[in-house]
Amino acid sequence: MAASMDGNSTDVFPITARTYARAGLFGNPSDQYGGRTIALSLANFFAEVTLTPNPASDPPSPAVRIAPHPVYDSSEYGSMEDLERRTSTQGLYGGVRLLTATCNRFVKYCRQHNIPLQQHADRGFTLSYDTNIPRQTGLAGSSAIIYSALQCLLRWYGISAVQLPPAVHPSLVLAVEAEELGVAAGLQDRVVQVYGGAVHMDFRPNEEAAAGAAATHGSPAAASAVAFANGRYRRLPASLLPLHLMWVMYSDNPSESGKVHSGVKARWLAGNPQVRSLMSQVACCADEGLRLLLAYNEKKAQTTPHQQQQPQEGQQEQEEEGQPRPQSPPGEQQQKHAVDDQTDEWHQQRLRRLADLMTANFELRRALFGDEVLGARNLRMVELARSVGAGVNFSGSGGAVVVLCPGGRQQAAALAQAAEGEGFVLEPVRLGPEREWLPDLGEKKEGEGEEEVEQQQGEEKAFGQAEVTGC
């Protein structure tokens, strides 16, 4: 990063920012429709953007260059067959337009909010990027590039979290995609990439904001981006997630991500009752998923007194003197084992219900979008997961799925063999790091932390109060 932040030194170095992929678990894609979701940062994949300052000169050069990626932004191909193969698997668009749109939106935002770009104002730079996020797989690869670029710009110009707080970052990234590029998207991906870890998100809108957005914005995409910019976010502790049983599977021949929302979004905006009802049920999957995940903490709290009894009076002194700890009477031991067996059975039932809920979420998406939109390869991944008894849901718009194997390693091994046989890639889910503070769902009491989060999110807009019906 820059060695000097006073804007005067010429001793500056490249700035590199990394953003991880995202995997949706429950409620996706209701984030675009005032719903609720649970998603996590996926450390398996990431995008990096590097800002390289222009060489020192007198006077300094203010030129800004967006460097094309040698693979994803190529304009030369070995043959027509090579062109067809690469555009089929990588799409028609690379990252240059993402970096350009980010810079454009960033400058507009700072001007509109009177944020001065003083540090290094007279010195330009080159923006370049790289990514190992599989292309067109619905793992939020585009927003990962955009947010990495935004982080570089914030650091280069010395803009503090007070001037542009993290609570604003998701909506700013969404504005790049929805308003600059016209891409159908919701806040979920950007929230997870800004805050990291696993997050529960509530996007129920503020009706007054929605009415104002419809009146002042010409395009439905711009209106919805404003209308649903009111999020309530909570941290989901990693200890509540069955990460050791979760896998991500993706296709090596994906389809264009982001187009599948268009028809459903138009019908939803028009008030289609079937679409509204189905989308409300999708949002309710996040509610039920959260209940099942939090139940683990409640069950653990109930069983802890049996499993971790405190030493009785005089027992601690015996242990300190090297005396063996007295064994529990046979009746107490049997009671403990019975509790353990009941807990194991309860936990297995909970995992099965989580897996079934993921699949139910997928079936609701299927009813909304239809098989033709979802695509044969995506449907085949779902079929393979279900064939071994695993739960499965789209991680995003298509091209990848998240799988929960409640049966453990043997079940996962059977799926891995089936996936490999059909050209799919299966990897264990690795949770990305937490990046920004959020109140913890696993620890907070009812109402705790509400005021702080409302103040944090209120930097942009008031929280939404409207309910999504149908649960």
N, C-alpha and C positions, 0 to 999 in steps of 0.2 A: 504494500500500500504506500501512499505518499509518505515520504520521510518527514516532510514539513507541511503543516496545515495552516501556515500563515499567508500562503499565496505568494510569497516573495522568493523563496528558495527555488533554485533550478534543480535541486537534488531530489527528484521524484522518480518513483518506480512504478511498474505496472500494478494495477489493482485487479485481483481476481475474486469473483464471487461465485459460490456454488449453491444450487437449489436442487432438492431431491424430487423424484417422481412422486405421484400420489396414487393411492388405491382406495376406492370407495368400498365400504362394507355393507352399509344399510342406508336406505332412503334415497339413493341415487336413482334418477336424476331430479329429485324434487327440489333441489336447491334453486333451480330456475323458476320454480312455481310456488314460492312461499312455503316450502315444506321443512323437513328436518333431515339431517344426514349424520352418519358416523363415517369418518374416513381417517386414513393414516398416511404419514410420510413414509415413502418407500426407499430405504437406503440402498437397495439393490442398484438403482439407477440415478443418474444426476446429469445436470447440464451446468457448464461453467462458461462465464463470460469474462473476458480480460480487457481492461481499459489500459492501453499503452500510450503514455503522454508523447506528444510530438517532441522531437529532439530540441534541446535548448538552443535558442537563437536570439539575435537582437536585431529587430524586434521579434518576439515569439510569434509563431504561426498559429492562428486560431482555427485552422482547417480541421474539419471532422471527417473521418473516413470510416465507412462500414466495410469490414473485410469479409468477402465471401468465404464460406467453408469450402475446402477443396473437393469434398464429396457431395454434400447436401445442396450446394449452390453451384454445382458445375454447369458450364454452358458448352462443354465438349464431351462427346461420347465416342466410344470405340466403333460403334456401328448402330444401325437402327434397332437391332435386337437389344443391344446394350442400353440404348435410350429407353426402350419399352420396359425392360426389366427393372431398371433403376427407378423410373417414374412410377411403376406399379407398386413397388415396395417402399419407396421413400416419399411418394407424393410429388406434386408439381411445384411445391413451394419449399424453399429452404428457410434459413434463419435471418437472411438479410432484411426482409420486410419486417420481421419481428423487432430487430434492433432499431431499424429506422423509425418504426411506429412508436417504439418506447421513447426514443429521444424526442420525437415530436410531441407526444402527449406530456412528457415530463416538463418540457419548456412551457407548454400551454398552462399546465397546472400551476407551476411556480409563478408565472405571470399573473394568473387569475387570483392567486392567494398571496400576492406580494411577498414572495420568498425570493430574496436576491441571490443571484448566481455570481457571487463576488470572488470566491476563492478560485484561482486559476482561470478567471474570466477571459483573459487574453491568450490563453494557451489551449490549443486543440488536442485531439487524441485520435486513436484508432480503436474501434470496438471490434473484437473478434470473439468467436464462440466455438465450443466443442460440446458434444453430448454423447452419452452412451445409452440414453433412453430409447428403446426400440421405437422406430418411426411408425406413426399412424396406429398406435395401439391403445389410445385412450388412457394413457398414463400421465397426462398433463405435461407432455414434453414441451409444447409451445409456451405455456405460462412459466415453465421452469427457466427457459431462456429469457423471457421478458423480465421475470423478477430478478434474475441474476444481473441483467443489464441495469435495472433500476437501482440495485444495491451499489453497483459500481459508480453510477452517476451521483448518488447521494454522498458517497465517500469522496469522490473527486471534488465536488463543489462544497464539501464541508457542511452539508445540511443536517442538522441535528434531529433527534427524535422528538424534540419539542416543536420544531418547525413543521415536521412532517411525520407524525407519530405512526407507529406500526399498525394501529387500528385503521388507518387510511389506506395502507398498502394494498390489501386485497382488492378494494374497489378501484384503485388506480390501475392495477394490473388488468382487471376486468375491462376497464374503459379502453385500454389499449386494444384489446381483442374485439370487444363488442362495437365500439364507436369508431376506432381507427381502421379496423380490418373487417368489420362486419361478420365476425365469427359468432355462432351461437354458443353461448357458454354461461355458466353460473358462477357463484362466488365460492363454492365448495373447494375447488382445487387451489385457488389463490389463498384462501384462509389456511388450509393445511400447510401450504408451502411457506407462508409467512410465519406461522406459529410452530410448526414442526410437531413431531410426536403423533399422538392420536387425539382427535378432537370430535366432540359432539357439537353440531351446529343447528341452530334454530333460525330459520329465515322467514318466519311469519311477518308479513309486511305491515308497514304503517299505511293505512288507507288514505290518509291525507297526502302522504308523499306520493302514493301511486296515482292519485287523481291529478296532482300537480305535474307529475312526470308525463302523463298522457296528454296534458294540455300544452306542455312546453317543448316536447320532443317529437320530431316528425316520424322517426322510425320506431317500430315496435321493439327492436333490439335495444335502442338507446333508452326508451321509456322503461322497459323492464329492468334494465341495468340499474337505473336510478330507483325504481320502485322497490326493488328487492335488495337495496344496499344496506338494509337494516338487519344486522346479524347479532345473535346472542351466542357466544362461544364458550365452551367449557373444556378443560383438559380431562382426557380419559387416561388414567394411569395404565402404564404398560402391564402392570401386574394383573389387570382384569382381562387382558386379551389372551386367548389361547394361541399365542404366536408360534409355539412349537408344532402346532397342528395346521398351520396356515401356509398356503403356497400361492404363487402367482404363475399362471400359464398364459403364454402369448403365442401369437401366430407369426411365422416368418413371411407371410404373404398377406398383410393386413389391408383394410380398406381405409378410405379417407375418413378421418375422425372429424366430427363437428357438423356434418351435414344432416345427421340423423334426427336432429331436434326440430328442424324447420317446420314440417307439417304438423306435428303435435303442438308445437308452440303457438302456431296460428289458430288452431282449433281451441286451445286452452284460452287464449286471449279473447276469442269470440264467445266464450262461455259454454262450450260444448259440455253437456252434463255428463256424458260417459267419460270423457277425458278428465274432467274435474274430479269425478268420483274415483277413478283409477289412480290419479296422481295423489289424491288424499290418502289412499290406501298405501301407496309407496312411501309417503312420509311417515305413516304409522309403523312401517317396518323399522324405522329408526327408533321410534318410541319403544317398541317391544324389544329391539336389540339392546337398547340402553338398560331396560329393566332387567333383562337376563344377565347382562354383564355386571351390573351393580349387585345383583343377587349373590354373586360370588363373595363379595365383601361381607354381606349380611350373614351368609351361611358360615363364613370363617369366624365371624364374631360370636356366633351361637355355639360353635364347637370348640373354640379356644379354651374355655374353662375346663373342659373335660380332658383336653390333650396337653395343656400346659398348666397343671396345677401348681400353686405356690407351695413352697416347703412349709410344713407345719412347725409350730413352736418347738424349738430344740433340735429340729432336723438340720438347720443350717450349721449349728455348732458341731454336730457330728461329722458333717461333710468336711468342715474346715480342719477337724482333727484327724482326717484321713479315714474316718469310719465309713463303711459302706452305707449307702442310702437305703432305708427300709423299703422292701418290695410292697407294692400294693396288694391287698387281699385279693384272692382269686375272683371274688364277686366283682370288685372294681375293675380288674383287668378285663373280665368278660364284657362289662359294660362299655369300657373304652373301645374294645375291638368292634362291638356292635355299632357304636357311634361312627367309627372309621368306615365300616362297611356301608352304613347308611349314607355317609358323606360321599363315598366313592360312587355309589349308585346314583345319588342325586346329581353329582357333578357330571356323570356320563349322560344322564337325561338332559341336563342343561346344554351340554355340547351338541347333542342330537337336535335339540330345539333350535339352537343357534344355526346349525347347518341347514335345517329345514327352512328357517326364516330367510336365509340368504337365497335359497332356491325360490322361495315364494316371491321375494323381491324381484328376482329375474323374470318369473312368470308374469308379474304385473307389467314389467317393461315390455315383455313380448306382446302382451295384449294391447299395449299402447302403440307400439311401433310396427309390429308385424314381422314375420320371418324374412320377407324380402329386404326390408331395411336393415335388420340385424345381420343378415349375411350367413351363408352356408358354413363358412369356416368358423365363425364365432359360435354358431349353434352346435357345431361338431365338438368344440371344446366343452361346452356345457353337457352334451350327451356323454362324453367320456368321463367327466367328473361324476355325473349321476350314475353311470354304469358301475362304479365301484362303491356307491353308497355315500359319496361325499356331497357336502353342500357347496353351491357355486353361485356366483353373481358376477355380472360385468363389473370390472374395476372402474370403467368410465364409459366412453361412447362406443367402444367396440375395438376388438383386436387383442384384448387381454381379459382374463377372468381371475377372480380371487377364489380360492378353493379352501374349504375347511374339511379336514379329514378326521372326524371324531374317532375313527377306528385306529388311529395312530400310524406307526411306521409301515406296517404291512399294507394298509390301505393306500398310503402314499406311494409305496413301491409299485403297487399294481397300477396306479394311475400314471406314474412316471414311465413305466414300460409301454402303456397304451399311448401316451402322448408322444413319446419318441417314435413310435411306429408310424405316426401320422404327421410327423414333421413339426410338432409343437414343442415348445421349450417350457420346462417346469422348474421353478426355483423356489426355495424356501423364502418366506417373507421375512425381511429384515427391517425392523422399525427404525425410522430416521430419528435424529436427535431433536429434542425440544429446543426451540429457538427464541420464543418470546413467552412471557409469563401469561398464564391463564389460570383462573380459579379451578381447583381440582375437584372433579365430580366424585372421586373416590373417598375424599376426606371431609369436604365441607359439610356443615350442617345446613338445614333448610334456610335459605335466605342469605347465607354467609357469602360475602364477596360480591353481592348483587350491586351494591352502590359503586364499588370500584370499577366493575366491568361496564356498568352503564356510563360512568364518566369516561372510561377509556374509549368505548365504541361511540360515545356521543361527540367525539371530535369530528365526526362526519355527519351523522344523522341520528335522530331519536330512534329508540327501539320500536319495533312493530308490536301492535297489540291484537291485530286481527287473527282470529282462529281459522285454521284449515279444518273444515268439517269432514266427517266420514270415518273417524276412528271408532 
